């Protein structure tokens, strides 16, 4: 071990004094290690009252060493000193002997000391490797022994003598010996820190000279100690560098642009095909239908029709209305209404619970009881079963972060059916999606009218960046800080009630090494106001958790339903979104992948028809809650936020 430490030390030069603080001169810590003890000589008379029938000679054992430490060595010096004082165990057992009766005899001891060990410290290579040596002063703490004598194996029925326990007599109260050793300092913290921590593995040798535990007989000890020291100290702040260091800083490459659309006044009326997930999400710990779902009384069923939900609802700037979640919370009523209209349809309700199939079945039973008691559906048309996880589970994706949110999404009842009257176009099979709802809505401020601020390269260059917008009157507004490369905001949040204005836009970025980078540009903004009517269609598809590839059902839907509805020379605006589970930058890229996946499917479908007249606009908003379709507090909201929204805009006449 000493040879290995020497070789490492020769190749471990001291760090150049370029840091803010020097290495500490004084260090304080604690050493812990193991004493490997080797006994030689003879031991016979154990105490004044007991002498065994045999003489013990050689032996060995391992004891604990634990001691606080004080150390001093100037960073520019080879010499220093150390002081350790603590608990020093020399316990062990002598080699077994055989008595005259052919009986095995064993002797062990818990011999231990309080040790004080001052040492001279030498760093021969001015490196982290060091040697040390000095006297050892040991004060006896424990001198107990245990003598055991077994029976003659030839006479197994003998009764063994009882063990003899006691203290050695004639034990030296104080021992003066010596030690030599070697160690290696391994820094655990940077020299940029005033308080610095060091871990030092060490090994030492304490020869038998002076280590005779007793004043009688010839028993002596040789010990090899190995362990580690954890120590700390405070460096001195370096006021001046011996040499002037010229640092050439290369400014990171960052491009800053502002895209402020002209905001041609339009009022976009959207006829939206609203997808319905065949899920009812349940609260953790409950098998009752959550109160957030709309539940009717029996007398209210006659007046309820699914088409009542197909009304014109004003959309928020995110592109959808928060009130449209009302459609999802009526999914059980929509299902009941459709089953009344189509009396030959049947369904299976599959409850998935982390508590097991029985709990999942209770969840499914609660939905069945509602459909039977409120809508009067014949119970034979509804099957129920329970299982641990849904067939498409979020948790099985190997994710560990935000696991609680994933488990909430997997605790649900799935509606399965093979009845085409309940299902999305051209689908078949028990796991097909439910037929979507159609909603006609007026959109207040389309997402494509937002102002886009692009800072290309911000991910790598900046820890954060912010914006200052100054209008023509010199009044400034501040926005941020941001971490993503692109952010968008409606013009109204900047202009207020002004119809238009020209702004000086200043982007300030904080680099990872503390440098500030400033970029400036000007842009003219126009407030979006409605005037002419623009008709449009909207379709949506839903992605599974952490997936950027559309399912085969949705690929067919985009090809056979959506693409044929795109008019000649029309515009297709595609927006990708995610839920809040996962990293912000990862979700931003995931939303772009989802949007491009939809674009690719539609483009291929158009190309098969010989068309290349369609203009595409692609945007990915990630988990940006300013433009996300819904909140992210509940599992159904997160489920529907894993979406791509497709707006089909005809060419203007």
Order of alpha helices (4+ residues) and beta strands (2+ residues): alpha-beta-beta-beta-beta-beta-beta-beta-beta-beta-beta-beta-beta-beta-beta-beta-beta-beta-beta-beta-alpha-alpha-beta-alpha-beta-alpha-beta-beta-beta-alpha-beta-beta-beta-alpha-beta-beta-beta-alpha-beta-alpha-beta-alpha-beta
